[in-house]
Structure formats: C-alpha cells, structure tokens
C-alpha cells in the first residue's frame, strides 16, 4: 500500500469539488494537497478530465516538481504550486481554476474592489491582481515564473499570505490557497462568488464606491480578529 494513499485520496476529493461547485469544466483546474512538514505534495495529473479522474491517478511530486509516485504526468501548473509551497511552509492546499467570473476580472487585469460585507467577511481589502508577466519571464520556465509572479505581487502590495488567500494572475486566472486543500477549495468558491457580486454591483451602479472603512473593519474583525465572535467556539 502506498504511504501516500491518504494524501492522494484527500487530494482527489478536493479536486472533485471543483466541478461540483461549478468552478471548472473538462480539465480547467487543479488542486494540490500537502501534509505540513513534508517535502512532497499531491496534485491532479495533467489533462485528465474530472469525470475520468480516480484517486490512484493523483501524482506525488517533490518540491522541484519531480514525480515521486504515480504513472501519469503531474499538472502542467505543478511548478507554480511548488514555488508557493517552498515559500510558505504553512500552506496545505493550493487551487487553480478557470472559473468564469474570476477569469473575467483577471483578463481585465483588475483587482476586485471591496464593495460589501460579504467581501469583508473574507478579506479586508481588494482581491489583488498581479502585474502582466514580462516577456523575459514568459521565455523562462513559464509555470515556475507564474509562481514568482504571484510572490512578487504579494510582496509589492505588502500582503500577508495568511490574511489574503486568493489572487488573480493577470490575463490568466485565479489561484487560492489555505492551511488545508479543503480550505483552498473553499477560498476558490468564495473568490468566484465575490467576483460575480462585484461585476453585478458595477453593472447596477458604475459609481459604486469602496465600502466605508468602519464596515470593513467590523465584518473582517468579527470573523478574524482576536475577539472574533462569528460561528461556534
């Protein structure tokens, strides 16, 4: 029996949530899963559709993207995941999809403004967008450079990976992460809904402004602050 059986099954279940939640069709997405402290992670194989995917298809790779276990090639986005895992030890899951509304904002190269309390429940600022990838980066290891594109955006915008667990890669699409693969999938679903709400907001009122700071602070802190009281203890 594979020593990675549980990790592969967890990764498989998280991947299957992507089409179930309407976040991808065909092969338009991938989820990876990592156990804290381990120098390997599980990821969806490249080009395998969700309706054909099986737990044994999940590939185990090391932090350089080399296959450790599995007969199939890992996702073409493996090195993007690897860069984030190498940089942030606390990450347990990463998701990339081509969900409609998030991709639309990424293609528009726009951060998603914080218009309302649903957004503020999850992060206290705009959903960030990266810069467009440079020609030099494109000519390099493209997927690895995508990881650095994300890191550069977080650094330049002074964003914490713990507080901001979602980003739009300009002209490409969304990446989300979390302490577990399940949380990363949750963040992917939330991101898509926030992008959808923001689009409708701008269609209804093109002059809608950023929500007032007092409301942002109230809604974010009641879920994430030291005196948070949302949910059950």
TIROBA-422149 format. One record per residue (C-alpha): residue in three letters; residue number from 1; x, y, z. Coordinates in Angstrom, 2 decimals. Example, Ala and Ser with C-alpha at 12.3 -4.5 7.8 and 13.67 -1.06 7.14 Angstrom:
<lumgus>
   tilum   torgu        px        py        pz
     Ala       1     12.30     -4.50      7.80
     Ser       2     13.67     -1.06      7.14
</lumgus>
This chain:
<lumgus>
   tilum   torgu        px        py        pz
     Unk       1      0.00      0.00      0.00
     Unk       2      1.26      3.46     -0.87
     Unk       3      2.46      5.54      2.06
     Unk       4      0.72      8.45      0.33
     Unk       5     -2.67      6.77     -0.01
     Unk       6     -4.46      9.10      2.43
     Unk       7     -2.90     12.22      0.89
     Unk       8     -3.84     11.11     -2.62
     Unk       9     -7.42     10.39     -1.60
     Unk      10     -7.72     13.77      0.11
     Unk      11     -6.32     15.48     -2.98
     Unk      12     -8.74     13.53     -5.18
     Unk      13    -11.76     14.52     -3.08
     Unk      14    -10.72     18.16     -3.17
     Unk      15    -10.25     18.06     -6.93
     Unk      16    -13.71     16.58     -7.38
     Unk      17    -15.20     19.56     -5.53
     Unk      18    -14.06     21.83     -8.37
     Unk      19    -16.60     20.65    -10.98
     Unk      20    -19.20     20.02     -8.26
     Unk      21    -19.04     23.71     -7.32
     Unk      22    -19.07     24.84    -10.94
     Unk      23    -15.52     26.19    -10.79
     Unk      24    -14.20     24.35    -13.86
     Unk      25    -15.23     22.23    -16.82
     Unk      26    -13.32     19.42    -18.53
     Unk      27     -9.69     19.82    -17.36
     Unk      28     -9.83     23.52    -16.46
     Unk      29     -8.36     23.35    -12.97
     Unk      30     -6.25     21.54    -10.40
     Unk      31     -5.90     21.12     -6.66
     Unk      32     -2.79     20.11     -4.78
     Unk      33     -2.54     18.88     -1.19
     Unk      34      0.38     18.78      1.21
     Unk      35      0.86     17.43      4.69
     Unk      36      2.55     20.00      6.96
     Unk      37      6.29     19.45      7.20
     Unk      38      6.54     17.06      4.26
     Unk      39      8.67     17.92      1.25
     Unk      40      6.24     16.36     -1.23
     Unk      41      2.71     17.18     -2.34
     Unk      42     -0.11     15.52     -4.25
     Unk      43     -1.56     17.06     -7.40
     Unk      44     -4.01     16.29    -10.19
     Unk      45     -2.48     14.72    -13.32
     Unk      46     -2.24     16.82    -16.46
     Unk      47     -5.09     16.73    -18.96
     Unk      48     -7.25     14.17    -17.14
     Unk      49    -10.90     15.22    -17.10
     Unk      50    -12.78     15.18    -13.82
     Unk      51    -15.25     12.54    -14.96
     Unk      52    -12.34     10.17    -15.59
     Unk      53    -10.22     11.04    -12.55
     Unk      54     -9.55      8.32     -9.94
     Unk      55     -7.69      8.50     -6.61
     Unk      56     -4.85      6.35     -7.96
     Unk      57     -4.32      8.88    -10.77
     Unk      58     -3.16     11.54     -8.32
     Unk      59      0.57     12.18     -8.63
     Unk      60      3.02     12.73     -5.76
     Unk      61      5.82     15.18     -6.58
     Unk      62      8.71     16.75     -4.71
     Unk      63      9.33     20.46     -4.30
     Unk      64     11.16     20.60     -7.63
     Unk      65      8.20     19.08     -9.44
     Unk      66      9.77     15.64     -9.94
     Unk      67      7.39     12.68     -9.72
     Unk      68      7.81     10.58     -6.59
     Unk      69      4.83      8.30     -7.12
     Unk      70      2.37      7.89     -9.96
     Unk      71      2.35      6.79    -13.59
     Unk      72      0.85      9.96    -15.07
     Unk      73      2.41     13.35    -15.70
     Unk      74      1.50     15.86    -12.98
     Unk      75     -0.44     19.02    -13.76
     Unk      76      1.28     21.49    -16.07
     Unk      77      0.85     24.01    -13.22
     Unk      78      2.88     21.88    -10.79
     Unk      79      5.81     24.28    -10.57
     Unk      80      3.52     27.20     -9.71
     Unk      81      2.27     25.18     -6.74
     Unk      82      5.84     24.16     -5.86
     Unk      83      7.06     27.77     -5.70
     Unk      84      4.27     28.68     -3.28
     Unk      85      4.84     25.60     -1.09
     Unk      86      8.58     26.23     -0.97
     Unk      87      7.99     29.82      0.11
     Unk      88      5.16     29.34      2.59
     Unk      89      5.59     26.36      4.90
     Unk      90      2.10     26.74      6.36
     Unk      91      0.26     26.06      3.11
     Unk      92     -1.59     22.73      2.96
     Unk      93     -3.51     23.18     -0.27
     Unk      94     -3.47     25.24     -3.48
     Unk      95     -6.18     25.59     -6.13
     Unk      96     -6.07     26.92     -9.68
     Unk      97     -9.20     27.14    -11.80
     Unk      98    -10.51     28.94    -14.85
     Unk      99    -13.81     29.86    -13.20
     Unk     100    -15.79     32.32    -15.29
     Unk     101    -16.10     35.44    -13.15
     Unk     102    -12.63     35.28    -11.62
     Unk     103    -11.07     34.79    -15.05
     Unk     104    -13.05     37.75    -16.38
     Unk     105    -11.53     40.05    -13.74
     Unk     106     -8.08     38.54    -14.35
     Unk     107     -8.43     39.13    -18.09
     Unk     108     -9.50     42.70    -17.37
     Unk     109     -6.32     42.97    -15.26
     Unk     110     -8.31     44.48    -12.42
     Unk     111     -8.25     43.96     -8.69
     Unk     112    -11.73     43.26     -7.33
     Unk     113    -12.89     46.23     -5.23
     Unk     114    -14.28     45.65     -1.77
     Unk     115    -17.87     46.77     -2.22
     Unk     116    -19.74     44.97      0.56
     Unk     117    -19.83     42.94      3.72
     Unk     118    -19.66     39.53      2.02
     Unk     119    -16.26     40.51      0.67
     Unk     120    -15.16     41.99      4.00
     Unk     121    -16.07     38.77      5.79
     Unk     122    -13.18     37.12      3.95
     Unk     123    -10.54     39.79      3.41
     Unk     124    -10.12     43.40      4.44
     Unk     125     -9.10     44.81      1.08
     Unk     126     -9.41     44.36     -2.64
     Unk     127     -8.79     40.94     -4.17
     Unk     128     -5.32     41.54     -5.64
     Unk     129     -4.25     41.10     -9.23
     Unk     130     -0.69     40.54    -10.40
     Unk     131      1.19     42.53    -12.99
     Unk     132      1.15     41.11    -16.51
     Unk     133      4.01     38.65    -16.91
     Unk     134      7.07     40.12    -18.62
     Unk     135      8.44     38.71    -21.88
     Unk     136     11.57     37.60    -20.03
     Unk     137      9.52     35.58    -17.54
     Unk     138      7.40     34.08    -20.32
     Unk     139     10.55     32.86    -22.07
     Unk     140     11.74     31.16    -18.88
     Unk     141     10.12     28.26    -17.04
     Unk     142      6.63     29.65    -17.56
     Unk     143      4.82     27.79    -14.78
     Unk     144      7.57     28.42    -12.25
     Unk     145      7.62     32.08    -13.23
     Unk     146      3.86     32.21    -12.62
     Unk     147      4.63     31.28     -9.02
     Unk     148      7.13     34.14     -8.78
     Unk     149      4.60     36.44    -10.45
     Unk     150      2.26     35.70     -7.52
     Unk     151      5.03     36.13     -4.94
     Unk     152      6.07     39.46     -6.47
     Unk     153      2.51     40.77     -6.33
     Unk     154      2.09     39.79     -2.68
     Unk     155      5.43     41.39     -1.80
     Unk     156      4.87     44.57     -3.80
     Unk     157      1.39     45.05     -2.35
     Unk     158      2.60     44.17      1.16
     Unk     159      0.04     41.38      1.54
     Unk     160      0.17     38.54      4.05
     Unk     161     -0.41     35.06      2.65
     Unk     162     -2.32     34.20      5.82
     Unk     163     -4.72     37.14      5.52
     Unk     164     -5.05     37.19      1.72
     Unk     165     -5.58     33.65      0.44
     Unk     166     -6.61     34.44     -3.12
     Unk     167     -5.17     36.28     -6.09
     Unk     168     -5.86     36.89     -9.77
     Unk     169     -3.00     36.30    -12.18
     Unk     170     -3.36     38.96    -14.86
     Unk     171     -4.58     37.64    -18.23
     Unk     172     -4.70     34.13    -16.75
     Unk     173     -6.93     33.29    -13.81
     Unk     174     -7.29     32.71    -10.08
     Unk     175     -5.12     30.92     -7.55
     Unk     176     -6.20     30.30     -3.97
     Unk     177     -4.59     28.56     -1.02
     Unk     178     -5.12     27.61      2.59
     Unk     179     -3.88     25.56      5.51
     Unk     180     -5.68     22.54      4.01
     Unk     181     -6.79     21.60      0.49
     Unk     182    -10.39     21.85      1.67
     Unk     183     -9.84     25.47      2.77
     Unk     184     -8.16     26.25     -0.56
     Unk     185    -11.23     24.94     -2.42
     Unk     186    -13.49     26.95     -0.12
     Unk     187    -11.47     30.05     -0.97
     Unk     188    -11.77     29.31     -4.69
     Unk     189    -15.57     29.14     -4.39
     Unk     190    -15.67     32.34     -2.32
     Unk     191    -13.42     34.13     -4.81
     Unk     192    -15.68     33.22     -7.71
     Unk     193    -18.76     34.47     -5.87
     Unk     194    -17.09     37.73     -4.85
     Unk     195    -16.05     38.34     -8.45
     Unk     196    -19.62     37.68     -9.59
     Unk     197    -21.09     40.04     -6.98
     Unk     198    -18.61     42.80     -7.86
     Unk     199    -19.46     42.57    -11.56
     Unk     200    -23.19     42.90    -10.86
     Unk     201    -22.51     45.79     -8.48
     Unk     202    -20.70     47.74    -11.19
     Unk     203    -23.41     46.96    -13.73
     Unk     204    -26.15     48.23    -11.39
     Unk     205    -24.17     51.26    -10.24
     Unk     206    -20.94     52.08    -12.11
     Unk     207    -20.21     54.71     -9.48
     Unk     208    -20.44     52.36     -6.52
     Unk     209    -17.53     53.17     -4.28
     Unk     210    -15.44     51.19     -1.86
     Unk     211    -17.37     50.21      1.25
     Unk     212    -16.76     52.50      4.23
     Unk     213    -13.78     51.50      6.36
     Unk     214    -15.75     51.13      9.59
     Unk     215    -17.90     48.41      7.99
     Unk     216    -14.86     46.68      6.52
     Unk     217    -13.19     46.60      9.92
     Unk     218    -16.34     45.37     11.68
     Unk     219    -17.04     42.49      9.34
     Unk     220    -13.45     41.36      8.97
     Unk     221    -12.63     41.51     12.66
     Unk     222    -15.78     39.73     13.83
     Unk     223    -14.56     36.67     11.94
     Unk     224    -10.78     37.06     12.08
     Unk     225     -9.87     39.40     14.94
     Unk     226     -8.66     38.44     18.41
     Unk     227    -12.18     38.97     19.75
     Unk     228    -13.94     37.25     16.84
     Unk     229    -17.42     36.02     17.67
     Unk     230    -18.73     34.63     14.36
     Unk     231    -19.53     30.89     14.39
     Unk     232    -19.12     28.38     17.19
     Unk     233    -16.16     28.24     19.55
</lumgus>
